Amino acid sequence: MTNPTNPTRRHTALPKAQILIEALPWLTRHRGKTVVVKFGGNAMVDAELKAAFAQDIVFLHHAGLRPVVVHGGGPQINAALDRHGIVSEFKAGLRVTTEDAMDVVRMVLAGQVQRELVGLLNEHGPLAIGLTGEDAHTITATKHRPRIDGELVDIGRVGEITAIDTGAIEALLADGRIPVVSSIARSQDDGHVYNVNADTAAAALAAALGAETLMVLTDVEGLYEDWPDSDEVISRLTASQLEKLLPELASGMVPKMEGCLHAVRNGVTTARVIDGRVQHSILLEIFTDEGIGTMVVPDDEEAGDAE
């Protein structure tokens, strides 16, 4: 049997204690707060990253936070559309969704991606419950027609969020559960089901829930200062600074950063874009002094207050 008083053993365990102590002020600050996490990108298809993501969310839950997961399913949807012989097309950073494609999107999001994620979370206990934006009118949408080159364009069954009802999510949180929300919505105007951009849905839910933080997982390190000429990541910027940058961003980043802007202008304390390719990136962002990725704060936030 190992001697518990062995000084060598105590020494090798010390870094673990230091890590826990570093997390203490962040645990104190975030305890009881709602955190909305948008799950996406490479973290959705890499087995180790998926497992690490589930561990992070369960850790947040047991640390006293109230995590809500919102997910899309881009890689899985692309693969399923290919199998059905349906061409994937994007306009203004959004997926063109025909009626045939919508059937596939709905099946993949609610029947595949959500079930897998709920299963991973529930490996750690009876915690996660899946729902879609259709359930209990959680997300209501109308047909979205983006403006491209000055003209409104029809991109099919893509929805623009018109209302959020947080009742079902609040009930699950009060019961100690982790809601996992698929980004699908129903219209009260025409009764159709719509594909809603998951970044946009996460931001809308974060604002409606009065969340402390919105976290968006991406396949990049954060928002770059001068991409593609520089890979320097902007660590922190205000809503107004972000608004000025939006017209210059690559189309794929636009919904993410627009979501961050919407969140912090509607009551969310911070919105963060983090690299989902890094294992445990959520914990690194919330519970360490350094943090990673890009953080967006309201215009009246003084430097340093958000952390």
NORPE-V368738 format. One record per residue. N is the residue number from 1. RES is the residue in one letter. NEAR is the number of other C-alpha atoms within 10 Angstrom. D_FIRST is the distance of its C-alpha to the first C-alpha in whole Angstrom. Layout:
n: [N	N]
res: [RES	RES]
near: [NEAR	NEAR]
d_first: [D_FIRST	D_FIRST]
This chain:
n: [1	2	3	4	5	6	7	8	9	10	11	12	13	14	15	16	17	18	19	20	21	22	23	24	25	26	27	28	29	30	31	32	33	34	35	36	37	38	39	40	41	42	43	44	45	46	47	48	49	50	51	52	53	54	55	56	57	58	59	60	61	62	63	64	65	66	67	68	69	70	71	72	73	74	75	76	77	78	79	80	81	82	83	84	85	86	87	88	89	90	91	92	93	94	95	96	97	98	99	100	101	102	103	104	105	106	107	108	109	110	111	112	113	114	115	116	117	118	119	120	121	122	123	124	125	126	127	128	129	130	131	132	133	134	135	136	137	138	139	140	141	142	143	144	145	146	147	148	149	150	151	152	153	154	155	156	157	158	159	160	161	162	163	164	165	166	167	168	169	170	171	172	173	174	175	176	177	178	179	180	181	182	183	184	185	186	187	188	189	190	191	192	193	194	195	196	197	198	199	200	201	202	203	204	205	206	207	208	209	210	211	212	213	214	215	216	217	218	219	220	221	222	223	224	225	226	227	228	229	230	231	232	233	234	235	236	237	238	239	240	241	242	243	244	245	246	247	248	249	250	251	252	253	254	255	256	257	258	259	260	261	262	263	264	265	266	267	268	269	270	271	272	273	274	275	276	277	278	279	280	281	282	283	284	285	286	287	288	289	290	291	292	293	294	295	296	297	298	299	300	301	302	303	304	305	306	307]
res: [M	T	N	P	T	N	P	T	R	R	H	T	A	L	P	K	A	Q	I	L	I	E	A	L	P	W	L	T	R	H	R	G	K	T	V	V	V	K	F	G	G	N	A	M	V	D	A	E	L	K	A	A	F	A	Q	D	I	V	F	L	H	H	A	G	L	R	P	V	V	V	H	G	G	G	P	Q	I	N	A	A	L	D	R	H	G	I	V	S	E	F	K	A	G	L	R	V	T	T	E	D	A	M	D	V	V	R	M	V	L	A	G	Q	V	Q	R	E	L	V	G	L	L	N	E	H	G	P	L	A	I	G	L	T	G	E	D	A	H	T	I	T	A	T	K	H	R	P	R	I	D	G	E	L	V	D	I	G	R	V	G	E	I	T	A	I	D	T	G	A	I	E	A	L	L	A	D	G	R	I	P	V	V	S	S	I	A	R	S	Q	D	D	G	H	V	Y	N	V	N	A	D	T	A	A	A	A	L	A	A	A	L	G	A	E	T	L	M	V	L	T	D	V	E	G	L	Y	E	D	W	P	D	S	D	E	V	I	S	R	L	T	A	S	Q	L	E	K	L	L	P	E	L	A	S	G	M	V	P	K	M	E	G	C	L	H	A	V	R	N	G	V	T	T	A	R	V	I	D	G	R	V	Q	H	S	I	L	L	E	I	F	T	D	E	G	I	G	T	M	V	V	P	D	D	E	E	A	G	D	A	E]
near: [3	6	7	9	8	9	10	9	12	11	10	9	11	10	11	10	10	10	12	13	14	13	17	12	13	15	18	12	12	19	15	15	15	23	26	28	25	26	25	22	21	20	22	25	15	12	11	12	19	24	18	19	25	21	19	20	23	23	15	22	22	12	14	16	22	26	26	28	22	29	29	29	23	20	13	17	22	18	14	17	19	12	10	12	10	15	12	14	12	12	14	16	15	18	19	19	23	14	13	12	23	21	15	19	25	20	14	23	23	21	13	14	20	24	17	14	22	20	18	19	23	16	14	13	10	13	18	24	19	18	21	23	24	19	17	14	19	21	27	25	27	23	23	19	16	18	12	10	7	7	9	11	14	15	20	18	23	26	25	22	21	14	17	19	17	16	13	15	22	16	12	16	18	11	10	16	19	25	25	25	29	30	28	30	31	25	21	13	10	9	11	15	24	30	30	28	24	25	28	23	26	30	33	23	24	31	23	17	21	17	25	22	27	31	28	31	28	21	15	19	21	24	24	18	14	13	13	9	8	9	14	14	17	16	18	18	17	19	23	14	15	18	12	9	13	16	10	10	14	13	15	12	18	19	21	24	26	17	25	32	25	19	31	25	17	17	17	26	21	24	32	27	27	25	24	26	19	19	17	19	20	25	18	18	21	20	22	18	13	10	17	22	26	22	25	27	28	22	13	8	15	10	11	7	8	14	17]
d_first: [0	4	6	9	12	11	15	15	13	15	18	17	17	21	23	22	23	26	27	27	29	31	32	32	36	37	35	37	40	40	38	41	43	44	43	45	44	46	44	46	46	43	41	42	42	39	36	33	36	36	33	32	35	34	31	33	35	33	31	34	35	32	32	36	38	41	41	43	43	47	47	50	49	51	50	49	53	54	53	54	57	58	57	60	62	62	63	60	62	62	64	64	60	60	60	63	63	65	66	64	61	61	60	57	56	55	54	51	50	50	49	47	45	45	44	41	40	40	38	35	35	35	32	30	32	35	37	39	43	45	49	52	54	57	55	56	58	55	57	61	63	66	67	66	69	68	70	70	73	75	75	73	71	71	67	67	64	63	62	63	61	64	61	58	57	53	54	51	49	49	48	45	44	44	43	40	40	40	44	44	48	50	53	56	58	62	65	67	70	70	67	66	62	61	59	57	56	52	52	55	54	51	53	55	52	50	54	55	51	51	48	47	46	47	45	46	44	46	46	47	45	48	51	53	55	58	57	57	58	55	51	51	49	51	48	50	54	56	58	61	60	58	61	63	61	61	64	63	59	59	60	56	55	58	57	53	55	57	55	53	56	57	54	54	58	57	55	51	50	49	49	46	47	43	42	41	40	37	34	33	36	37	34	35	38	38	35	35	37	39	39	41	44	48	48	51	52	56	58	58	54	54	52	48	49	47	44]
